[in-house]
């Protein structure tokens, strides 16, 4: 439309598209922008521009028609995308008159092997439930406990999560969901301190002698933040 009505400012064209063209094509209630007066000739040209798209749509768009048969509108989306791709294909790198180019979109969801999750924190939960944002671990825990049934997870009361020296599980005040399943994040308390663990740590070589290790193998210490370990060997001969 920007090319068809190049004499009109871009801000006015956006108003015409939102208030008139879109409503005219989907069978709504079109209206002309009140910010500027358009001549009858310009109005008739805009109506003529919308008619082919209105005929291709073929039916009125509202919540009822979308819910009854949403698939019938997919061909029209493909038609729009075809027109946008034609404009992108005809564009020359040195032609600045046709910038910016219209944005392409994907009609169907993009295939991916990644499972998408939405993280629900205490801030998001307070917004969803329209409750005051809690401060402190225990107040945030009580908010989650009021909304979700922790009894289904075999936790009957809040004392199972509040640190008291005897419990071993702590709720992370965060959850994730993909729309079908839901994950609750828990932390398990370590028995004993890290210092005592390091003192009792004793590495031994049961399968190799010390001389073989010094001559053939090179000991490598792996950083605690590494997530994967691999072995590489060189110079192996029969």
C-alpha positions, -999 to +999 in steps of 0.1 A: +000+000+000+029+023+006+038+020-031+003+025-043-002+057-023+033+071-021+020+106-019+005+100+016+027+101+047+036+068+062+019+076+095-014+083+077-011+050+058-007+031+091-039+047+104-058+039+072-046+003+073-056-002+109-089+017+109-102+011+074-084-015+053-082-043+079-118-038+090-129-037+054-112-069+045-123-089+075-159-077+074-157-054+104-166-018+109-143+003+088-138+040+095-116+068+081-089+085+102-101+117+118-067+132+119-067+143+083-092+148+055-090+124+026-105+134-008-132+112-023-108+101-051-083+089-025-110+070-006-123+054-038-088+042-047-083+028-012-116+009-014-106-005-048-073-016-034-091-035-006-117-052-028-095-080-043-083-089-008-118-089+005-130-112-022-101-136-016-109-137+020-145-147+012-160-146+047-162-125+077-135-129+105-146-129+141-142-151+172-170-174+161-157-181+126-121-185+139-132-210+165-154-230+142-130-236+114-096-218+118-080-239+090-101-221+063-081-189+068-047-206+063-048-203+025-053-165+028-022-164+051-002-182+024-014-158-002-002-128+019+031-145+024+035-151-013+030-115-021+056-105+005+081-130-009+075-116-044+084-081-031+115-094-014+126-113-046+121-082-068+140-059-044+175-047-056+202-040-031+207-005-045+169+004-046+163+025-015+128+035-027+113+003-016+127+003+020+119-009+045+108-042+031+077-059+046+084-084+073+081-121+064+063-145+087+059-182+091+024-195+086+030-229+102+050-234+135+088-239+129+098-275+135+122-278+164+134-307+187+137-283+216+110-286+242+099-252+251+091-244+287+078-212+304+093-204+338+069-192+365+087-174+392+071-157+423+070-124+404+050-140+375+028-159+399+019-128+418+009-110+386-012-140+374-031-143+407-032-105+413-017-109+447+010-087+464+045-097+456+059-115+486+094-108+501+115-134+517+117-171+512+090-181+536+064-156+523+071-166+487+068-203+497+034-196+513+022-180+480+031-211+460+016-233+487-017-214+485-020-217+447-007-252+441-016-285+459+017-297+473-003-325+489-003-343+456+035-343+458+033-359+493+041-327+511+014-322+537+025-289+552+050-260+549+072-274+576+086-298+551+103-270+533+112-245+560+148-250+572+147-264+607+179-285+608+161-319+602+144-316+568+164-325+537+142-309+509+138-272+501+114-258+474+131-234+450+100-211+446+100-217+409+083-239+384+083-246+347+055-257+323+051-265+286+013-263+287+009-301+292+032-309+321+046-289+351+079-292+368+086-281+404+122-273+414+134-287+446+168-287+463+181-316+484+203-307+514+237-323+514+245-344+545+276-329+561+297-300+550+319-297+520+349-294+542+343-328+558+337-343+524+370-331+511+388-345+542+374-379+536+380-379+498+407-405+490+415-413+454+433-446+448+446-465+417+435-500+420+440-512+384+474-496+376+507-494+393+523-461+400+551-467+376+527-474+347+507-443+355+539-421+355+551-436+322+519-440+302+491-420+316+487-384+324+464-375+353+438-348+345+417-330+371+382-320+357+368-287+368+336-291+389+316-269+365+322-292+335+291-310+323+308-336+300+341-355+300+358-371+270+391-390+266+415-385+238+444-408+230+472-405+205+501-427+193+483-460+198+502-488+181+495-525+178 
